[in-house]
Amino acid sequence: MKLDLAAARLEALGNPTRLKIYRALVRAGEEGLPVGRLQEKLDIAASTLSHHLKTLVSVELVTQTREGTTLICHTNYDLMRKLLEYLVAECCVEGSGCPPVRLPKVA
């Protein structure tokens, strides 16, 4: 992952509302959440949710699929894992004595 992409993705998650949205989608699992349900769950205005989802989609942390008239939001788990791996890729590699970080395997 390139530095600029990682920075853009971390910047998107740096907003409290977007982080709240993202965490709700992570908790929802692979099936994701319909936009309406996400709005109810987080108790935020539709326009606010739309604005923040647009940002998360633009950096590819969230994907959306349409089922009939329902828009479903999903976490891009593969990208989330790559971002975490990028953050810890060089952790303690210079012989500093600390143990390297190991990310758990995702089923």
C-alpha positions as a Python dict, from the first residue, in 0.01 Angstrom:
ca = {
    (1, 'M'): (0, 0, 0),
    (2, 'K'): (132, 342, -89),
    (3, 'L'): (180, 606, 179),
    (4, 'D'): (-69, 850, 21),
    (5, 'L'): (-343, 585, 7),
    (6, 'A'): (-282, 478, 366),
    (7, 'A'): (-289, 841, 478),
    (8, 'A'): (-618, 908, 295),
    (9, 'R'): (-779, 602, 451),
    (10, 'L'): (-658, 689, 799),
    (11, 'E'): (-774, 1047, 749),
    (12, 'A'): (-1121, 919, 660),
    (13, 'L'): (-1129, 719, 982),
    (14, 'G'): (-1000, 1020, 1177),
    (15, 'N'): (-1347, 1175, 1184),
    (16, 'P'): (-1549, 1056, 1488),
    (17, 'T'): (-1872, 1013, 1291),
    (18, 'R'): (-1704, 816, 1013),
    (19, 'L'): (-1524, 599, 1266),
    (20, 'K'): (-1858, 531, 1436),
    (21, 'I'): (-2011, 433, 1101),
    (22, 'Y'): (-1714, 214, 1011),
    (23, 'R'): (-1717, 32, 1345),
    (24, 'A'): (-2090, -34, 1312),
    (25, 'L'): (-2027, -187, 970),
    (26, 'V'): (-1735, -395, 1101),
    (27, 'R'): (-1964, -531, 1375),
    (28, 'A'): (-2235, -608, 1118),
    (29, 'G'): (-2012, -865, 951),
    (30, 'E'): (-2003, -975, 588),
    (31, 'E'): (-2376, -920, 534),
    (32, 'G'): (-2339, -548, 600),
    (33, 'L'): (-2619, -309, 691),
    (34, 'P'): (-2884, -131, 486),
    (35, 'V'): (-2835, 246, 489),
    (36, 'G'): (-3169, 299, 663),
    (37, 'R'): (-3083, 57, 941),
    (38, 'L'): (-2740, 216, 982),
    (39, 'Q'): (-2905, 557, 1012),
    (40, 'E'): (-3147, 430, 1280),
    (41, 'K'): (-2872, 247, 1468),
    (42, 'L'): (-2647, 554, 1483),
    (43, 'D'): (-2927, 812, 1512),
    (44, 'I'): (-2782, 1053, 1257),
    (45, 'A'): (-2947, 1256, 982),
    (46, 'A'): (-2971, 1094, 638),
    (47, 'S'): (-2775, 1377, 475),
    (48, 'T'): (-2496, 1346, 734),
    (49, 'L'): (-2477, 970, 688),
    (50, 'S'): (-2470, 1008, 310),
    (51, 'H'): (-2186, 1261, 330),
    (52, 'H'): (-1973, 1039, 552),
    (53, 'L'): (-2047, 720, 360),
    (54, 'K'): (-1936, 894, 40),
    (55, 'T'): (-1597, 959, 200),
    (56, 'L'): (-1559, 600, 323),
    (57, 'V'): (-1660, 463, -19),
    (58, 'S'): (-1420, 699, -199),
    (59, 'V'): (-1122, 555, -7),
    (60, 'E'): (-1259, 201, -59),
    (61, 'L'): (-1300, 119, 312),
    (62, 'V'): (-1672, 65, 249),
    (63, 'T'): (-1849, -87, -50),
    (64, 'Q'): (-2216, -64, -137),
    (65, 'T'): (-2447, -307, -312),
    (66, 'R'): (-2805, -261, -417),
    (67, 'E'): (-3072, -518, -344),
    (68, 'G'): (-3387, -393, -514),
    (69, 'T'): (-3441, -48, -369),
    (70, 'T'): (-3222, -110, -63),
    (71, 'L'): (-2861, 11, -51),
    (72, 'I'): (-2644, -219, 162),
    (73, 'C'): (-2311, -101, 305),
    (74, 'H'): (-2027, -345, 366),
    (75, 'T'): (-1684, -320, 525),
    (76, 'N'): (-1403, -396, 282),
    (77, 'Y'): (-1236, -642, 518),
    (78, 'D'): (-953, -723, 278),
    (79, 'L'): (-855, -357, 258),
    (80, 'M'): (-895, -313, 634),
    (81, 'R'): (-649, -599, 689),
    (82, 'K'): (-404, -454, 435),
    (83, 'L'): (-417, -117, 611),
    (84, 'L'): (-346, -281, 947),
    (85, 'E'): (-62, -482, 794),
    (86, 'Y'): (80, -162, 645),
    (87, 'L'): (76, 3, 988),
    (88, 'V'): (264, -278, 1159),
    (89, 'A'): (485, -393, 868),
    (90, 'E'): (802, -247, 1015),
    (91, 'C'): (721, -275, 1382),
    (92, 'C'): (1032, -364, 1578),
    (93, 'V'): (1234, -478, 1276),
    (94, 'E'): (1547, -287, 1373),
    (95, 'G'): (1637, -519, 1660),
    (96, 'S'): (1489, -296, 1929),
    (97, 'G'): (1410, -596, 2142),
    (98, 'C'): (1033, -568, 2128),
    (99, 'P'): (839, -861, 1982),
    (100, 'P'): (697, -812, 1632),
    (101, 'V'): (325, -748, 1601),
    (102, 'R'): (123, -1041, 1469),
    (103, 'L'): (-222, -982, 1332),
    (104, 'P'): (-477, -1256, 1395),
    (105, 'K'): (-586, -1460, 1096),
    (106, 'V'): (-928, -1375, 960),
    (107, 'A'): (-1148, -1671, 871),
}
